[in-house]
Amino acid sequence: MATKKLIKNDDSFDGKRQLNHNALPLVLKEGSVLKSVIDYLHDNAAYYNLSKDDLEKMPLQLEERIIEEKSSFRLEAQKDTSDVVTYVFVQTYFGLPVWEAGVAVTVNKKRESILSSISSAYDEIEVANVNKAALSKKTELGFLHKSLGIEAEVREKKREVKIESERLLVYKYEEKKRTIVPLRHEKTEKDNFENDGEFILPLPPVPDSIKDGNFYVVKEIIFDFPIVVNASLIWRAFIELQTGAVLFLRAFGSNATAMVFDRDPITKGSGLVPSSSDALLTGIRDSVTLSNLNAPSSGGVQSLAGSLVSIQEVESPTIAAPTTNSPYSFAYNARTDNFAAVNVYHHCNGFLQLILDMGFGMSYFNGTAFPVPCDQKAFSYGTVNGYCLGNSTGITSVNFALADNNTASPLSIAADKRVVLHEIGGHGVLYCHVGSANFGFSHSAGDSIAAILSDPGSLAPDRFETFPFTFLSLPATSRRFHNRTPASGWGWAGSIALNPFSSSDPGGYNNEQILSTTLFRLYRSMGGDSADLNTQRFASRFAVYLILKAIGTLTTTTNPATARAFELAMENGDAADWNSQSPLETHAGGAYMKVIRWAFEKQGAFQLAGTATPNNNAGNPPPVDVYINDGRNGEYDYQPNHWSCQDIWNRTTIGDGGGVHEEPIMGQTNYAYVRIKNRGYQAATGIIVKGYHCNPGVGLEFPNDWIAMTTPQLSASNLAANDNVGEIVGPFEWEPSQIGHECMFFTVSATGDPCNTDGRVTGPIPEWRLVPHDNNIGQRNVAPVASTSEGLKASFENRPFWIRNTFDRKVKVEINIKLPDIISKDNWKLSIISEGGQSFYMNAGERKQVRMRMTAGNPVDLKKEAINKNIEIVVKQDGIVVGGMNYYIDPLMEFPSHQIDNESTNCFKTANSLIKCLDLPNTKIKSITVRKINIDITFDNENCDC
């Protein structure tokens, strides 16, 4: 069983209960994981209102018929997504599953620990007497036609209804959730089946005997009813059999009308619009390689059919997919059906392949049959449209119409990847995991994935408009954005979020904008706001991985009904290593938990218990949130320079010196200090501060490069709630051993707020992924240099720092040097004089020393107070910023306290002599680091007078 030490995260919200142990996961004892999970629930039975009988029946399987048993629980699923496994215990009544009710416990399989638990179970269920004989009968089609209100459609238009499956369950009827959008009373041809872009049927009203909020035994029927001839569409209905009333109806399809493109003309910066001419649009096509295609036929004909996607005729009109012969070039003008087909194949295949490249495997797609049929021209549900269809276990087809109403010269809506990302990334993955096109609280995460994957390198004039191309002609109220603010009513505690899929938010699209704003904020913090394209791309891919990972942990029972529940799923998803398949590399898990929470907090989640809703406020920080201020006051807006924390400093004598940093003196005891604060709304207690140092370097890795100071840790006094003044902790004694100013790291933890290095991160992790995403950590790579002309030159003469390759592959390293204007304009130059200069390659895991030299220009006065005195060195690996060094010109320092020997090859000569003495292979020495010296000398006793 698990230990009983709990870290609780605002346990109760929106009628749900949860325990969040992601900060300090609970270690499982040896033995069966299932038994340990149930033991854990036993420990928390009172919190989750579980009885002894509930716990005893949890390992049992679901019943297939009604039994004489009231509320209980059964094991529904063991959902395994890489190293994160969720055990789902569905609530039952009469032995039947209660819809979307249960308890789930999420485990990190690799680390054998519990990450969280959550309950959507009802404390009380009462079900009226049921006619068991009626429940045992198979559903007759005539009965189903009448219940659905489609008798005339079936009779007059010869449309067939095919029942795919049926089962019994218990459902709490909620009038406002009966259909995804309100039913229309005016029965026109179109309005019978579509409202606000969502599919509906003309259901009869429920009888007076059906009461809002009551529980009923219903029959879940999964059926195929094509609301347009020859256009398959799967539906789910819950029918109360005594009255024949449909209490719940959803189509496994989502009608994303007027969606726009990924690299559309506006995003590319061309200024073209959907009505632009064929010649202009054709001129901005991109040349790409189509992957995963099947081999050409024996006659050498290549079709658009592959292992993941196949262009097929799913719906009318019938348009033949293009084929080609050697040299197999699918090149067509933009306003053609053939161009549409190529785009459908490329974008659909591309996103499915992205999921595989991320390491999820084919099992992620659950019941999806491959290749997925995709139709490049489907007008069944409108001229300007795109939609993904599915069933309760996976994707059945993805279909597209046009980007505008020009049918004579058609431009496909599928020419933009954003459409595909919204459809497959939003609805397709949900079919595979929650058996629905939608979350319980939002339309989907499709807008989020489209916005995040489209942002790197975008030239769109408004970065925050989710669909900037075809929505140009729409009124402002119909355009979608991912920078919505709680103050404007777009927060998780506001009226919109509290009423998803209601008349105020048909289809849940407004809630989707709240979610896309939240998750885009996460991406921005992870590197999306960087000025460097590859940093943006890395953050984009990682953020989408976390979204897909979170969705992969869900089931029908755990489909989140609130944003808070999805936030917890994302924390769980972050807990495990990411084993990417392409590129082939592993990233330690556990780095982004606090940023995920902050992204939801800023959007209005995590409000204090008892706060009146609806309101338009941001949320609250964690109860305890100790931090070392790196300039962001404990928050997580993107930090382009994470290595220059000013609340860490060194003194050469005891005393904090008012926060003034002094150059460490090598070979003698120095004294480090740090200021800590508390952002939380409760007092911080049990505070522990730890200090580390390491060689001056970039790409430093925890824990391998971090050396504990002589004083490894100190306890600190309690911090008051909301303490933005804080307290100074120190001195930490330490002895620098390296010339060039060693780097200093500090961590702070408190009861209820551990540092990620206290057990959250799953393995060695580079500084650029660790430090800026945990406000409990501060890093200072800032060294003072002399302010006289001769002293500044001497400060950099042969000065070293180290670079570590932080990736599992060979990378290109670029060193960017930025000098203050006052010296650069007078022709001062700082150069890298070691091999490779400012650009070179490093192998996986390699560590390299680089050396610098300052070339003097015209004499300058560097003692002025009102000048920028920072010399900044930024290191990129494959275009991603991994760290840097800062040197500030100290007006009080005339000459460096330690000069680097310009003829410092003596050390290398000595090292070479040592290698020869030890008879080691002749190897070129790249750098020398002294950690420890042990010398054992064995004397010949015959010649030793000792």
Buried (B, 14 or more C-beta within 10 A) or exposed (E): BBBEEBBEBBBEBBEBBBBBBBBBBBBBEEEEBBEBBBBBBBBBBEBBBBEEEBBEBBBBEBBEEBEEBEBBBBBBBBBBBBBBBBBBBBBBBBBBBBBBBBBBBBBBBBBBBBBBBBBBBBEEBEBEEBEEEEBEEEBEEEEBBEBBBBEEBBEEEEBEBEBEEBEBBBBBBEEEBBBBBBBBEEEEEEBBBBBBBBBBBBBEEBEEEBEEEBBBBBBBBBBBBBBBEEBBBBBBBBBBBBBBBBBBBBBBBBBBBBBBBBBBBBBBEBEBBBBBEBEBBBEBBEEEEBEBBEEBEEEEEBBBBBBBBBBBBBBBEEBEBBBBEEEEEBEBEBBBBBBBBBBBBBBBBBBBBBBBBBBBEEEBBBBBEBBBBBBBBBBBBBBBBBBBBBBBBBBBBBBBBBBBEBEEEBBBBBBBBBBBBBBBBBBBBBBBBBBBBBBBBBBBBBBBBBBBBBBBEBEBEEBBBBBBBBBBEEEEEEBBBBBBBBEEBBBBBBBBBBBBBBEEBBBBBBBBBBBBBBBBBBBBBBBBBBEBEBBBBBBBBBBBBBBBBBBBBBBBBBBBBBBBBBBBBBBBBBBBBBBBEEEEBBBBBBBBBBBBBBBBBBBBBBBEEEEEBBBBBBBBBBBBBBBBBBEBEBBBBBBBBBBBBBBBBBBBEEEBBEEEBBBBBBEEBBBBBBBBBBBBBBBBEEBBBBBBBBBBBBBBBBEEBBBBBBBEBBEBEBBEBBBEEBBBBBBBBBBBBBBBBBBBBBBBBBBBBBBBBBBBBBBBBBBBBBBBBBBBBBBBBBBBBBBBBEBBBBBBBBBBBBBBBBBBBEBEBBBBBBBBEBBBEBEBEBBBEBEEEBEBEBEEEBBBBBBBBBEBBEEBEBBEEEBEBBBBBBBBBBBBBBBBBBBBBBBEBEEBBBBBEEEEEEEBEEEBEEBEEEEEEEEEEEBEEEEEEEEEEEEEEEEEEE
